[in-house]
Amino acid sequence: MQDWMELTNEMEEAKEKGLYTWIRTLEGPQGAWLTIQSKKVLNLSSNNYLGLANHPAMKQAAIEAIQNWGVGPGAVRTIAGTMSLHTQLEERLAAFKKVEAVIMLQSGFTANQAVLAPLVNEQDALLSDELNHASIIDGTRLTKAMRFVWKHKDMEDLREQLRKASLEGARRKIIITDGVFSMDGDIAPLPEIVALAKEYQAIVLVDDAHGEGVLGSHGRGIVDHYHLHGEVDIEVGTLSKAFGVIGGFVAGKKPLIDYLKQKARPFLFSSSLSPADTAAAIESVKILERSDELVKKLWENAEYFRSNMARLGFDTGHTQTPITPVMLYEAPLASQFSRTLFEKGVFAQSLGFPTVPKGKARIRVIMSAAHSKEDLDYGIRAFEEVGKELGVLK
């Protein structure tokens, strides 16, 4: 029998270093407040940016879809798993994103695995920002393409990597970047990236997981934020964050989407979204089309929280979005800070290596439109108390 003691020892070492991820179990729906271990706690760790995960209209859409369509798709999209709900969502989302077409996939993570492998081979080059999401890293590893990593948001280094790829004789060059970087909350310099892509005849792919529902008019994302419609070749997005449901997508020109529907392995070999998820996602797009009030509330909350944390003396890095990293740098301190916050009724998870670089541990706080000013004040007071108790604040 296999001896698992080595794995056990590794986990114990992670706990000692503050690098073990303690998984909390929710005992109710997502919202501004959660119930965990029978304890009501303020939720500052969710990707539920707009508070849609428990929205009444979306729940009703999911219920009606189950009544009309059942609970499961029953097959992959290319055999017997494409329902009219799926095509409605793709068409609605394409119109919302102002693109020609969309392909729906099981998650944003899966979307990055689906889009890259069909487009490149060993003659091609993938150029990736060094802080891109794990799904992009894994997606590039699934290809045979040459790989070039450029320093975070460094346009001169991107130019150098493009030059190297050209010298290597790359047939097709794809520049890949997150739209919003999920750990630091900063935004990609997309106009400059697009300009370099034109200069070097490269394709631009932006993963806008944390920009969907957050940036741009009505939350249309980073391309809309920079008014670059028609200038970005491939957009990868998710419905699992601001849209409040689950699922991922690739958006772009119709020939690209038609090609992916024939070649993308997660589309070909894994079942489609459930009817409930699909109907709820359609409803979330409708909500954003009708009004941008939730997006505005999200940004108001983010600015209020961040300005008050800065006033107290916390280091919140260089965020440009509702993602607010509270930098503590040392993993044991960040882990202890998170546990003490929980004792005071605030759920805010610590992040350490390998999620973030060594020496860059933090509490990552994410605002939601669901939070009231009173909620935020409660959280700010808790951070102040713990900061003083642990010596982070004077």
C-alpha positions in Angstrom: 0.0 0.0 0.0 1.2 3.5 -0.9 2.6 5.5 2.1 1.1 9.0 2.0 3.2 10.2 4.9 5.3 12.4 2.6 2.2 14.3 1.5 1.1 14.7 5.1 4.5 16.1 6.1 4.4 18.5 3.2 1.0 19.8 4.4 2.2 20.2 7.9 5.2 22.2 6.7 2.8 24.4 4.7 0.8 25.1 7.9 3.9 26.1 9.8 4.9 28.5 7.0 1.4 30.0 6.8 1.0 28.6 3.2 -1.8 26.1 3.9 -5.1 27.1 2.4 -7.9 26.7 5.0 -11.1 26.0 3.1 -14.2 27.5 4.7 -17.6 26.0 4.0 -20.5 28.3 3.4 -23.8 27.3 5.0 -26.0 29.6 2.9 -26.1 31.7 -0.3 -23.5 34.2 -1.5 -24.1 37.8 -0.4 -22.6 40.7 1.6 -22.7 38.5 4.6 -22.2 34.7 4.9 -22.8 31.9 7.4 -19.7 29.9 8.1 -19.5 27.4 11.0 -22.9 28.8 12.2 -21.3 32.2 12.4 -22.4 35.3 10.5 -19.4 37.0 8.9 -18.9 39.9 6.5 -17.9 38.6 3.1 -14.9 40.3 1.7 -13.5 37.4 -0.3 -16.0 36.7 -3.0 -15.9 37.3 -6.7 -19.6 38.1 -6.6 -18.8 41.7 -7.7 -22.4 42.8 -8.5 -24.2 40.7 -5.9 -26.0 38.7 -8.6 -25.3 35.2 -7.3 -28.4 35.3 -5.2 -30.5 37.8 -7.3 -34.3 37.0 -7.3 -34.7 37.4 -11.0 -31.8 35.0 -11.7 -33.1 32.4 -9.3 -36.5 32.6 -10.9 -34.9 32.2 -14.4 -33.0 29.1 -13.2 -36.2 27.6 -11.6 -38.2 28.1 -14.8 -35.4 26.6 -16.9 -35.4 23.4 -14.7 -39.1 23.1 -15.1 -39.0 23.5 -18.8 -35.6 21.9 -19.7 -34.7 19.6 -16.8 -31.5 19.7 -14.8 -28.8 18.5 -17.2 -27.7 19.0 -20.8 -27.3 15.2 -21.4 -24.5 15.5 -23.9 -21.7 17.5 -25.4 -22.7 20.5 -27.5 -21.7 18.8 -30.8 -23.9 15.7 -30.3 -27.1 16.2 -28.4 -26.2 18.9 -25.9 -27.0 22.2 -27.6 -30.3 23.6 -26.5 -31.8 26.8 -27.8 -31.0 28.3 -24.4 -27.3 27.9 -25.2 -27.6 29.7 -28.6 -29.7 32.4 -27.0 -27.0 33.0 -24.4 -24.2 33.1 -27.0 -26.2 35.6 -29.2 -27.1 37.8 -26.3 -23.6 37.8 -24.9 -22.1 38.6 -28.4 -24.4 41.6 -28.7 -23.6 42.8 -25.2 -19.8 42.5 -25.9 -20.2 44.1 -29.3 -18.5 41.2 -31.1 -19.6 39.0 -34.0 -19.9 35.7 -32.1 -19.3 33.9 -28.8 -18.7 30.2 -27.9 -19.8 29.1 -24.4 -17.6 26.8 -22.3 -17.8 25.3 -18.9 -15.6 27.9 -17.1 -13.2 30.7 -17.7 -10.4 28.4 -16.8 -11.6 25.9 -19.5 -12.0 28.7 -22.0 -8.2 29.4 -21.9 -7.5 25.7 -22.5 -10.0 25.6 -25.3 -8.8 28.7 -27.3 -5.0 28.3 -27.5 -4.3 24.7 -28.6 -6.4 24.8 -31.8 -4.7 28.0 -33.0 -1.0 27.3 -32.7 1.6 24.6 -33.3 5.4 24.4 -33.0 5.8 27.0 -35.7 4.0 29.6 -33.6 4.7 31.8 -30.6 2.7 32.6 -27.5 3.8 35.8 -25.6 2.5 36.0 -22.0 2.6 38.6 -19.3 4.6 37.1 -16.3 1.6 37.6 -13.9 -1.1 36.1 -16.1 -3.6 33.8 -14.5 -2.8 30.1 -13.9 -5.4 29.1 -16.6 -3.4 30.9 -19.2 -0.2 29.3 -18.0 -1.8 25.9 -18.2 -3.4 26.7 -21.6 0.1 27.6 -23.1 1.5 24.3 -21.6 -1.0 22.3 -23.6 0.3 23.7 -26.8 3.5 22.9 -28.8 4.1 26.6 -29.5 7.2 28.6 -28.6 6.8 30.5 -25.3 8.0 34.0 -24.5 7.2 35.6 -21.1 7.4 39.3 -20.8 7.9 41.4 -17.6 4.6 42.5 -16.1 3.1 45.4 -18.1 6.6 46.2 -19.5 6.0 47.3 -23.1 9.7 47.5 -23.9 10.2 43.9 -22.8 7.1 42.9 -24.8 8.7 44.5 -27.8 11.9 42.6 -27.2 10.0 39.3 -26.9 8.1 40.0 -30.1 11.4 40.7 -31.8 12.8 37.4 -30.5 9.8 35.5 -31.7 10.1 37.1 -35.2 13.8 36.1 -35.3 12.8 32.6 -34.4 10.6 32.6 -37.5 7.3 32.4 -35.7 4.4 32.0 -38.2 1.7 33.2 -35.8 2.3 35.4 -32.7 -0.3 35.7 -30.0 0.1 38.2 -27.3 -1.8 37.1 -24.1 -2.7 39.3 -21.2 -5.1 39.4 -18.3 -7.4 42.4 -18.5 -7.4 42.9 -14.7 -4.7 41.1 -12.8 -6.5 39.2 -10.1 -3.9 39.4 -7.3 -2.9 43.1 -7.6 -6.0 44.6 -9.1 -4.1 46.5 -11.8 -5.2 46.9 -15.4 -3.4 45.8 -18.6 -2.1 48.7 -20.8 -4.2 47.3 -23.6 -3.9 50.3 -26.1 -0.1 50.0 -26.0 -0.4 46.2 -26.4 -2.7 46.6 -29.4 -0.2 49.1 -31.0 2.7 46.7 -30.6 0.6 43.9 -32.0 -0.1 45.9 -35.2 3.6 46.7 -35.5 4.6 43.1 -35.3 1.5 41.6 -37.0 0.5 39.7 -33.9 -2.8 38.6 -32.5 -4.1 40.0 -29.2 -5.9 37.8 -26.6 -7.2 39.3 -23.4 -8.6 37.3 -20.5 -11.0 39.7 -18.9 -12.3 37.4 -16.1 -12.1 40.2 -13.5 -13.1 42.9 -15.9 -16.4 41.4 -17.1 -19.2 43.3 -15.2 -16.6 45.6 -13.7 -14.9 47.8 -16.4 -16.5 49.6 -19.3 -20.0 50.8 -19.9 -22.5 48.6 -18.1 -19.6 46.2 -17.3 -18.8 45.3 -20.9 -15.1 44.8 -19.9 -11.7 46.2 -20.7 -12.1 46.4 -24.4 -15.1 48.7 -23.9 -13.2 50.6 -21.2 -10.5 51.5 -23.7 -12.8 51.9 -26.6 -11.0 49.2 -28.5 -13.9 47.3 -30.1 -12.7 45.7 -33.3 -9.0 46.1 -32.3 -8.7 43.1 -29.9 -8.8 39.7 -31.7 -9.8 37.4 -28.9 -11.6 38.0 -25.6 -11.9 35.3 -23.0 -14.4 35.9 -20.3 -16.2 34.2 -17.4 -19.8 34.2 -16.0 -18.5 32.8 -12.7 -17.6 36.2 -11.1 -19.5 39.4 -11.7 -22.3 37.6 -13.7 -23.0 35.5 -10.6 -23.4 32.1 -12.3 -20.8 29.8 -13.8 -19.3 29.3 -17.3 -16.8 30.8 -19.6 -16.7 32.1 -23.1 -14.5 33.1 -26.0 -15.6 36.2 -28.0 -14.4 37.4 -31.4 -14.9 37.3 -35.1 -17.4 34.7 -36.5 -14.7 32.7 -38.4 -12.7 32.2 -35.2 -15.8 31.1 -33.2 -16.9 28.7 -36.0 -13.4 27.2 -36.0 -13.3 26.7 -32.2 -16.7 25.0 -32.3 -15.0 22.4 -34.6 -11.6 22.2 -32.9 -11.8 23.2 -29.2 -11.5 20.0 -27.1 -13.5 21.2 -24.0 -16.3 22.1 -26.4 -16.1 18.8 -28.2 -15.5 16.4 -25.3 -17.2 17.9 -22.2 -20.9 18.4 -21.5 -22.4 21.9 -21.9 -23.8 24.2 -19.3 -26.9 23.1 -17.4 -30.2 24.7 -18.3 -30.4 26.5 -15.0 -27.0 28.0 -15.3 -27.6 29.1 -18.9 -31.0 30.7 -18.2 -29.6 32.5 -15.1 -26.7 33.8 -17.3 -29.1 35.1 -19.9 -30.9 37.0 -17.1 -27.7 38.4 -15.8 -26.8 39.9 -19.2 -30.3 41.4 -19.4 -29.8 43.0 -16.0 -26.6 44.6 -17.1 -28.1 45.7 -20.4 -30.9 47.5 -18.6 -28.9 49.4 -16.0 -25.4 50.1 -14.9 -26.4 51.0 -11.3 -24.8 47.9 -9.9 -21.5 48.7 -11.6 -21.5 52.2 -10.3 -22.3 51.0 -6.7 -19.4 48.6 -7.0 -17.0 51.3 -7.8 -18.3 53.6 -5.1 -17.8 50.9 -2.5 -14.3 50.1 -3.8 -13.2 53.8 -3.6 -14.7 54.2 -0.1 -13.0 51.1 1.3 -9.7 51.8 -0.3 -9.5 55.4 0.8 -10.3 54.5 4.3 -7.8 51.7 4.4 -5.1 54.1 3.1 -6.1 56.7 5.8 -5.5 54.0 8.4 -2.0 53.3 7.0 -2.6 50.0 5.2 -0.6 49.3 2.1 -3.0 48.5 -0.7 -0.5 48.2 -3.5 -1.2 49.7 -7.0 -4.8 48.5 -7.5 -6.9 50.2 -10.1 -10.1 48.1 -9.5 -12.4 46.8 -6.8 -9.7 44.2 -6.0 -7.9 45.6 -3.0 -4.8 43.7 -1.8 -3.9 44.5 1.8 -0.2 43.9 1.6 1.3 42.1 4.7 4.3 40.5 2.8 5.0 37.6 5.2 2.8 34.6 4.9 2.5 33.6 8.6 1.4 37.2 9.4 -1.2 37.2 6.6 -2.5 33.8 7.7 -2.8 35.0 11.3 -4.4 38.3 10.2 -7.1 36.4 8.3 -7.9 34.0 11.2 -8.1 37.0 13.6 -10.4 38.8 11.2 -12.7 35.8 11.1 -12.9 35.8 14.9 -14.1 39.4 14.7 -16.8 38.5 12.1 -15.0 39.3 8.8 -14.2 36.7 6.2 -11.2 37.8 4.2 -8.8 35.1 3.0 -5.0 35.4 3.1 -3.0 34.5 0.0 0.6 33.4 -0.1 3.0 31.4 -2.3 2.5 30.0 -4.9 -0.7 32.0 -5.5 1.4 35.2 -5.2 5.3 35.5 -5.2 7.2 34.7 -2.1 7.4 37.7 0.2 4.2 39.2 -1.3 1.6 37.6 1.0 -1.6 39.6 1.5 -5.3 39.7 2.4 -7.1 40.1 -0.9 -10.3 42.1 -0.4 -12.9 42.2 -3.1 -15.8 44.7 -3.0 -19.3 43.9 -4.0 -22.3 46.1 -5.0 -24.1 44.1 -2.4 -22.2 45.8 0.4 -23.8 48.8 2.2 -21.7 51.6 3.7 -22.4 50.1 7.1 -21.0 46.8 6.0 -17.8 48.5 4.8 -17.5 50.5 8.0 -17.7 47.2 10.0 -15.0 45.7 7.9 -12.7 48.7 8.1 -13.1 48.8 11.9 -12.1 45.1 12.1 -9.1 45.6 9.9 -8.0 48.5 12.1 -8.4 46.5 15.3 -6.5 43.5 14.0 -3.9 45.7 12.4 -3.1 47.3 15.8 -3.3 43.9 17.6 -0.7 42.3 15.3 1.5 45.4 15.0 0.8 46.2 11.4 -0.5 49.6 12.4 1.1 51.9 14.9 
